[in-house]
Amino acid sequence: MRKFTSVVFALAAMSFLPLGAAEDTRTIRLIQDDAQVRMVTKVYPMKHVKALDIQPFVAAAAHRYSQLSSVRAQNYSAGKIQYLLVTTGEKFMPYVDDIVAKLDQPGKYSPYGSRVEGTGILRMVYFPKYRAPEDFLGAVNDILVTGVGRGYARNGALYWKDEYSNVDYIQSWVKLLDRPIPQAKFTFRYYEVRESTLRDVGIDYLAWKNGPGLNLFNVAYSAGRVSWDKVLHAATGSAFNWSYGAFATAPAFDLSFIRLLQQSGNAKIVAESSVVLLNNNTAPASVTLEPSFGNIRKDTDHATSVDQLQSVIPDLSIVVGETPITICFNASAEETDQDGFVPSSVEFYKKNKGSVNFPYTVTVSQNVEFDNFGNPVANVASVNGAACMDFGKEQLFYKSVVERDVEQTTGVPFLCQIPVLKYLFSTTTTVKEKTYIIVTAEANLVHPENNAK
């Protein structure tokens, strides 16, 4: 600023010079001074210490000289060497040379591989084995670290920095808390036992109507035909013969329209499905058995077609875990450690001790009949409940019995309602069915390292 003022005064003085002085030549030199620090960058190869160990000391000094300074540590793994990249003012760089030369000295390594104890703040990293790193942040930041410490979760790893004397303490607790999340494998078994009897007695109305129909008792008779003949013989004279005959017709009766059928049988259906649930998991899991079948359907124009359909409602639907399940290990005092933790080893899980509390919803549907358009009409039963089940034991938690007794008569109107005679003019179909539906569940402990069971 002083140089700029002197130039202004010089220019003002020149304006008052006499005319004769115009022959003198004067030179004005402007020197720019914007008060900016000339920045330079230098690379320091580390000989004895790690670049990260001395970076805080160099950065503190460089930033005090200029806030535009920067200090970075660079690791060149292929050459097995580390570098410190320093950018600061040109006039301050000799002081940086002196700081780096005094810090980069041989010495004894600490347990963490450093030769500089630094400020007493250390950084640690831990890769959890069974849980996400975010699961530990609450315990690290709220309980374990001191006032100068802090924990972070990045890229599947847990980081924390704290005082030198506390980092190992934090690590011991994190390793202790890094335990497998309790989980159980649920195996659901569906049993269906069906006893059915089908009986058809009578006349097939359609075959009867399109065949002999009501002409069942038609008869015909022709009588009164007389024939005579007169034969003349030369030897014996004349002779006279006569005859009388008749014929009758019977109705066509081939028993093709007679319905006399009985069908009986038993059926047993067994289905099994498994799902693994975590302790206190909030996402529900479902098991669904949905059979498909071919069905004749009609549209609004009464055009028929055969479609591959599925039940309107699944034949069996089991939903578990809409509210969290609870796994209880039931470990004895001898099995727990001094801190009260239950063992999480594979050997302990193989004992399969304990129980699980879980809520469930079971929905069972059965197709009863079909409407005029071929759409199924289902009988649906739904049950909500909860159970406490020991591991390794199959337990019944749903049972239903469905009985069907249907009698249907198809035949000639009015005549099909006459007792006994109705079998001559109609077909009576009797269906008796009894179905037992049983759903059981079995739970077993699952360890992440041994989930073969």
VMD Tcl script that draws the C-alpha trace (Angstrom):
set ca {
  {0.00 0.00 0.00}
  {2.90 2.36 0.76}
  {4.42 1.70 -2.66}
  {1.12 2.42 -4.37}
  {0.82 5.78 -2.50}
  {4.35 6.85 -3.50}
  {3.52 6.23 -7.15}
  {0.41 8.42 -6.90}
  {2.41 11.29 -5.35}
  {5.06 10.95 -8.06}
  {2.47 11.24 -10.80}
  {0.94 14.29 -9.14}
  {4.33 16.01 -8.90}
  {4.97 15.48 -12.58}
  {1.86 17.47 -13.48}
  {3.38 20.65 -11.91}
  {6.78 20.54 -13.70}
  {7.73 23.56 -15.84}
  {7.49 23.29 -19.59}
  {11.21 23.19 -20.02}
  {11.53 20.12 -17.91}
  {9.65 18.03 -20.40}
  {12.97 17.12 -21.98}
  {13.96 15.10 -18.86}
  {13.13 11.39 -18.94}
  {11.93 9.68 -15.81}
  {11.24 5.95 -15.38}
  {8.40 4.67 -13.15}
  {8.58 1.08 -11.93}
  {5.43 -0.50 -10.44}
  {6.09 -3.34 -8.00}
  {3.03 -5.62 -7.42}
  {2.60 -6.72 -3.81}
  {-0.75 -8.59 -3.17}
  {0.39 -10.17 0.13}
  {-0.01 -13.77 -1.21}
  {2.19 -16.63 0.06}
  {4.09 -18.49 -2.59}
  {3.08 -22.18 -2.21}
  {5.34 -25.13 -3.01}
  {4.96 -28.92 -2.68}
  {7.54 -31.40 -1.52}
  {7.49 -35.21 -1.18}
  {9.25 -36.84 1.78}
  {9.99 -40.60 1.63}
  {9.64 -42.20 5.04}
  {12.68 -44.16 6.18}
  {11.83 -45.33 9.69}
  {8.28 -44.30 10.69}
  {4.87 -44.41 9.12}
  {3.62 -41.38 7.27}
  {0.35 -41.43 9.22}
  {2.27 -41.30 12.52}
  {3.93 -37.94 11.87}
  {1.20 -36.45 9.68}
  {-0.62 -34.74 12.62}
  {2.55 -32.97 13.80}
  {3.54 -31.70 10.36}
  {-0.03 -30.68 9.55}
  {-0.39 -28.69 12.79}
  {2.77 -26.69 12.04}
  {1.96 -26.11 8.36}
  {-1.62 -24.99 9.06}
  {-0.40 -22.51 11.66}
  {1.78 -20.88 9.00}
  {-0.99 -20.92 6.35}
  {-4.51 -22.29 6.29}
  {-3.98 -23.21 2.64}
  {-1.36 -25.80 3.59}
  {-2.12 -29.50 3.14}
  {-0.37 -32.65 4.37}
  {-1.21 -36.09 2.97}
  {0.13 -39.57 3.63}
  {0.59 -41.88 0.65}
  {1.33 -45.59 0.81}
  {3.16 -47.25 -2.08}
  {2.64 -50.91 -1.26}
  {4.50 -52.25 -4.32}
  {7.68 -50.47 -3.25}
  {7.03 -51.05 0.45}
  {7.49 -47.40 1.23}
  {5.35 -44.51 2.44}
  {5.49 -40.87 1.43}
  {4.43 -37.63 3.07}
  {3.19 -34.97 0.63}
  {3.43 -31.45 2.07}
  {2.13 -28.30 0.39}
  {2.90 -25.02 2.24}
  {4.65 -21.67 1.88}
  {8.07 -21.58 0.26}
  {9.57 -19.70 3.20}
  {8.20 -22.28 5.68}
  {9.41 -25.37 3.83}
  {12.86 -25.41 5.57}
  {11.09 -25.73 8.90}
  {9.12 -28.69 7.52}
  {12.40 -30.31 6.48}
  {13.63 -29.97 10.03}
  {10.42 -31.39 11.58}
  {10.38 -34.44 9.27}
  {14.11 -35.12 9.81}
  {13.69 -35.11 13.59}
  {10.56 -37.26 13.59}
  {11.71 -39.82 11.02}
  {14.16 -41.54 13.37}
  {14.72 -45.25 14.13}
  {13.25 -46.57 17.34}
  {11.28 -49.31 19.05}
  {7.91 -50.27 17.62}
  {4.80 -50.10 19.79}
  {2.28 -53.00 19.94}
  {0.39 -51.22 17.15}
  {3.38 -51.01 14.77}
  {4.24 -47.36 15.37}
  {7.47 -45.69 16.58}
  {5.72 -42.48 17.56}
  {3.34 -42.43 20.49}
  {1.84 -39.25 19.19}
  {-1.00 -37.46 20.96}
  {-2.21 -40.53 22.84}
  {-5.18 -41.04 20.46}
  {-5.22 -44.31 18.54}
  {-7.47 -45.61 15.78}
  {-8.66 -49.20 15.54}
  {-10.63 -51.15 12.96}
  {-12.64 -54.36 13.40}
  {-14.47 -56.44 10.80}
  {-17.52 -58.08 12.47}
  {-18.03 -61.75 11.77}
  {-21.71 -62.25 12.57}
  {-23.31 -58.81 12.74}
  {-23.37 -55.51 10.88}
  {-20.98 -52.81 12.14}
  {-23.92 -50.46 12.70}
  {-25.15 -52.81 15.45}
  {-22.15 -51.87 17.62}
  {-22.24 -48.10 17.24}
  {-24.72 -47.59 20.06}
  {-22.58 -49.46 22.58}
  {-19.31 -47.90 21.39}
  {-20.42 -44.26 21.29}
  {-22.76 -44.28 24.29}
  {-20.91 -46.55 26.72}
  {-17.39 -47.63 25.77}
  {-15.51 -44.59 24.44}
  {-14.19 -41.73 26.56}
  {-14.93 -38.06 26.00}
  {-12.40 -37.78 23.15}
  {-13.39 -41.02 21.38}
  {-15.84 -41.80 18.62}
  {-16.95 -44.84 16.61}
  {-17.82 -45.09 12.90}
  {-19.19 -47.75 10.54}
  {-17.91 -47.81 6.97}
  {-17.88 -50.46 4.24}
  {-18.62 -53.40 6.51}
  {-16.00 -52.39 9.10}
  {-16.20 -50.80 12.54}
  {-13.76 -47.94 13.23}
  {-13.14 -46.13 16.47}
  {-10.54 -43.77 17.91}
  {-9.92 -43.16 21.57}
  {-7.26 -42.81 24.21}
  {-4.31 -45.14 24.06}
  {-5.36 -46.97 27.23}
  {-8.98 -47.54 26.12}
  {-8.80 -48.87 22.56}
  {-8.02 -52.44 23.66}
  {-10.87 -52.31 26.17}
  {-13.29 -51.33 23.40}
  {-12.00 -54.09 21.16}
  {-12.49 -56.75 23.85}
  {-16.14 -55.75 24.28}
  {-16.78 -55.60 20.55}
  {-15.40 -59.11 20.11}
  {-17.57 -60.30 22.97}
  {-20.68 -58.71 21.47}
  {-19.95 -60.04 17.99}
  {-22.02 -63.19 18.49}
  {-24.28 -65.10 16.07}
  {-27.82 -63.77 15.96}
  {-30.03 -66.53 17.41}
  {-32.01 -68.16 14.64}
  {-34.25 -71.16 14.31}
  {-35.30 -73.31 11.38}
  {-39.04 -73.96 11.30}
  {-40.27 -77.06 9.49}
  {-44.00 -77.12 8.78}
  {-45.71 -80.37 7.84}
  {-49.15 -80.57 6.31}
  {-51.11 -83.82 6.59}
  {-54.42 -84.41 4.81}
  {-56.32 -87.68 5.18}
  {-59.47 -88.08 3.12}
  {-62.15 -90.79 3.23}
  {-64.61 -90.60 0.35}
  {-67.50 -92.64 -1.06}
  {-69.28 -91.98 -4.36}
  {-72.45 -93.81 -5.34}
  {-74.52 -93.47 -8.56}
  {-77.83 -95.37 -8.76}
  {-80.49 -94.89 -11.44}
  {-80.74 -94.01 -15.10}
  {-78.49 -91.60 -16.92}
  {-80.99 -88.94 -17.82}
  {-79.14 -87.59 -20.87}
  {-78.41 -91.03 -22.34}
  {-81.94 -92.08 -21.64}
  {-83.48 -88.95 -23.16}
  {-81.38 -89.16 -26.32}
  {-81.87 -92.92 -26.61}
  {-85.09 -94.82 -25.95}
  {-86.35 -92.06 -23.70}
  {-89.98 -92.37 -22.69}
  {-90.51 -95.02 -25.42}
  {-89.17 -97.55 -22.99}
  {-92.53 -99.40 -22.81}
  {-93.56 -99.14 -26.49}
  {-94.69 -102.53 -28.01}
  {-96.18 -103.51 -31.35}
  {-98.32 -106.50 -32.53}
  {-99.54 -107.52 -35.97}
  {-102.24 -110.27 -36.30}
  {-104.90 -111.55 -38.68}
  {-102.79 -112.40 -41.65}
  {-104.04 -115.55 -43.38}
  {-102.41 -117.26 -46.36}
  {-103.77 -120.16 -48.35}
  {-102.56 -122.16 -51.32}
  {-104.10 -124.73 -53.55}
  {-101.90 -127.28 -55.30}
  {-103.17 -129.59 -58.06}
  {-101.51 -132.93 -58.32}
  {-102.03 -135.18 -61.31}
  {-101.81 -138.40 -59.41}
  {-103.68 -137.71 -56.25}
  {-105.96 -135.00 -57.36}
  {-106.10 -131.60 -55.73}
  {-104.83 -130.57 -52.20}
  {-105.49 -127.46 -50.08}
  {-102.96 -125.91 -47.51}
  {-103.45 -122.86 -45.28}
  {-101.52 -121.05 -42.46}
  {-102.05 -118.31 -39.84}
  {-99.25 -116.18 -38.19}
  {-98.40 -113.01 -36.25}
  {-95.27 -111.10 -34.90}
  {-94.52 -108.68 -32.01}
  {-91.75 -106.01 -31.52}
  {-90.04 -105.25 -28.17}
  {-88.41 -101.92 -27.13}
  {-84.62 -101.43 -27.49}
  {-83.34 -102.19 -24.00}
  {-79.51 -102.53 -23.86}
  {-78.81 -101.19 -20.30}
  {-76.40 -98.58 -21.70}
  {-78.13 -95.83 -19.75}
  {-78.34 -97.66 -16.47}
  {-76.14 -96.06 -13.79}
  {-75.05 -98.46 -11.08}
  {-71.69 -97.35 -9.71}
  {-69.97 -97.10 -6.34}
  {-66.49 -95.76 -5.72}
  {-64.73 -95.71 -2.33}
  {-61.22 -94.85 -1.37}
  {-58.82 -93.12 0.98}
  {-56.22 -90.48 0.21}
  {-53.24 -89.24 2.20}
  {-51.39 -86.05 1.32}
  {-48.21 -84.98 3.07}
  {-46.35 -81.74 2.34}
  {-43.35 -80.21 4.08}
  {-41.75 -76.78 3.94}
  {-39.00 -75.03 5.93}
  {-38.08 -71.44 6.71}
  {-35.35 -69.87 8.90}
  {-36.26 -66.93 11.17}
  {-34.03 -64.64 13.22}
  {-34.63 -63.73 16.83}
  {-36.68 -60.51 17.12}
  {-36.98 -60.34 13.35}
  {-39.71 -57.91 12.27}
  {-40.12 -59.22 8.71}
  {-42.83 -61.94 8.51}
  {-42.19 -65.22 6.73}
  {-44.90 -67.24 5.01}
  {-45.29 -70.77 3.70}
  {-47.92 -71.35 1.01}
  {-49.14 -74.53 -0.68}
  {-51.25 -73.66 -3.71}
  {-52.24 -76.54 -6.02}
  {-53.20 -75.96 -9.65}
  {-55.85 -77.83 -11.62}
  {-57.59 -77.89 -14.99}
  {-61.09 -76.51 -15.00}
  {-63.84 -76.00 -17.58}
  {-64.93 -72.39 -17.57}
  {-67.59 -70.41 -19.43}
  {-67.51 -66.75 -20.35}
  {-70.47 -64.38 -20.49}
  {-71.35 -65.71 -23.96}
  {-71.37 -69.24 -22.53}
  {-68.35 -70.25 -24.59}
  {-66.48 -73.02 -22.80}
  {-62.72 -73.36 -22.40}
  {-60.30 -75.41 -20.31}
  {-57.97 -73.25 -18.22}
  {-55.10 -74.02 -15.88}
  {-56.31 -72.38 -12.68}
  {-55.21 -72.00 -9.13}
  {-57.31 -71.78 -6.06}
  {-58.81 -68.40 -5.35}
  {-57.30 -68.77 -1.88}
  {-54.22 -70.96 -1.28}
  {-54.98 -74.44 -0.07}
  {-52.69 -73.80 2.91}
  {-51.03 -70.57 4.01}
  {-48.89 -70.30 7.17}
  {-47.62 -66.87 8.21}
  {-45.07 -66.71 11.04}
  {-43.25 -63.70 12.45}
  {-45.71 -60.85 11.91}
  {-44.58 -59.99 15.43}
  {-41.01 -60.89 16.47}
  {-40.27 -64.42 17.63}
  {-38.34 -65.03 20.84}
  {-35.67 -67.72 21.17}
  {-34.86 -68.97 24.68}
  {-31.66 -70.99 25.17}
  {-32.55 -72.23 28.66}
  {-28.87 -72.53 29.50}
  {-27.87 -73.64 32.98}
  {-25.64 -71.63 35.31}
  {-22.71 -73.93 34.56}
  {-23.01 -73.25 30.82}
  {-22.84 -69.44 31.09}
  {-19.60 -67.52 31.53}
  {-18.68 -65.13 34.34}
  {-20.39 -62.23 32.54}
  {-23.62 -64.17 32.16}
  {-23.29 -64.78 28.41}
  {-24.62 -67.98 26.88}
  {-22.04 -69.83 24.74}
  {-22.33 -69.25 21.00}
  {-20.17 -72.16 19.84}
  {-21.25 -74.79 17.34}
  {-21.04 -77.47 20.04}
  {-23.52 -75.61 22.26}
  {-25.96 -75.13 19.37}
  {-25.79 -78.84 18.55}
  {-27.36 -79.59 21.93}
  {-30.52 -77.98 20.53}
  {-31.72 -76.93 23.96}
  {-34.30 -74.31 24.73}
  {-37.57 -73.22 23.16}
  {-39.06 -70.60 20.88}
  {-42.16 -68.44 21.25}
  {-43.80 -67.47 17.99}
  {-47.18 -66.20 16.77}
  {-48.74 -67.71 13.66}
  {-51.66 -67.46 11.27}
  {-52.96 -70.55 9.46}
  {-55.39 -70.27 6.56}
  {-56.84 -73.42 4.97}
  {-59.22 -73.42 2.00}
  {-61.03 -76.22 0.19}
  {-62.85 -75.99 -3.12}
  {-66.40 -77.13 -2.41}
  {-68.04 -76.63 -5.80}
  {-68.02 -74.53 -8.96}
  {-70.57 -72.01 -10.13}
  {-72.21 -71.86 -13.56}
  {-69.16 -70.16 -15.04}
  {-66.67 -72.64 -13.61}
  {-65.37 -70.39 -10.85}
  {-64.41 -72.30 -7.69}
  {-66.32 -71.77 -4.47}
  {-64.04 -72.35 -1.49}
  {-64.59 -73.06 2.16}
  {-62.02 -71.00 4.08}
  {-60.92 -71.38 7.69}
  {-58.38 -69.08 9.36}
  {-56.81 -69.42 12.80}
  {-54.57 -66.98 14.69}
  {-52.56 -68.07 17.69}
  {-49.21 -68.33 19.40}
  {-47.16 -71.28 20.62}
  {-44.18 -72.03 22.84}
  {-42.33 -74.97 21.34}
  {-39.26 -76.90 22.46}
  {-36.49 -77.38 19.94}
  {-36.30 -80.73 18.18}
  {-39.92 -81.76 18.89}
  {-42.75 -81.88 16.38}
  {-45.81 -80.17 17.81}
  {-49.41 -80.02 16.58}
  {-50.77 -76.48 16.36}
  {-53.67 -76.79 13.89}
  {-56.28 -79.47 13.22}
  {-59.58 -79.44 11.36}
  {-62.15 -82.03 10.31}
  {-64.40 -81.37 7.32}
  {-67.36 -83.63 6.47}
  {-69.40 -83.57 3.26}
  {-72.62 -85.50 2.73}
  {-74.24 -84.54 -0.58}
  {-77.14 -86.27 -2.39}
  {-78.09 -85.01 -5.83}
  {-80.84 -86.30 -8.13}
  {-80.92 -85.66 -11.90}
  {-83.78 -86.92 -14.04}
  {-87.31 -86.39 -15.39}
  {-89.15 -83.65 -13.53}
  {-91.80 -84.85 -11.09}
  {-91.12 -88.51 -11.86}
  {-87.68 -88.27 -10.22}
  {-89.37 -87.38 -6.92}
  {-91.48 -90.54 -6.62}
  {-89.98 -92.88 -4.04}
  {-88.51 -96.10 -5.41}
  {-89.73 -95.33 -8.94}
  {-87.38 -92.39 -9.10}
  {-84.53 -94.77 -9.89}
  {-86.29 -95.57 -13.22}
  {-86.48 -91.93 -14.23}
  {-83.40 -90.35 -12.63}
  {-79.88 -90.79 -11.29}
  {-79.17 -90.31 -7.60}
  {-75.56 -89.38 -6.81}
  {-74.41 -89.65 -3.22}
  {-71.06 -88.24 -2.11}
  {-69.78 -88.77 1.41}
  {-66.39 -87.36 2.26}
  {-64.51 -86.82 5.49}
  {-61.22 -84.89 5.49}
  {-58.73 -84.51 8.33}
  {-56.27 -81.62 8.02}
  {-53.36 -81.53 10.45}
  {-50.55 -78.96 10.50}
  {-47.48 -79.47 12.70}
  {-44.30 -77.50 13.26}
  {-40.79 -78.36 14.39}
  {-38.05 -75.88 15.28}
  {-34.29 -76.41 15.55}
  {-31.44 -74.08 16.46}
  {-29.29 -73.00 13.54}
  {-25.67 -71.87 13.79}
  {-24.23 -69.84 10.88}
  {-21.22 -72.14 10.70}
  {-23.20 -75.37 10.87}
  {-26.69 -75.16 9.38}
  {-26.86 -78.69 8.03}
  {-29.72 -79.69 10.34}
}
mol new
graphics top color blue
foreach p $ca { graphics top sphere $p radius 0.5 }
foreach p [lrange $ca 0 end-1] q [lrange $ca 1 end] { graphics top cylinder $p $q radius 0.2 }
display resetview
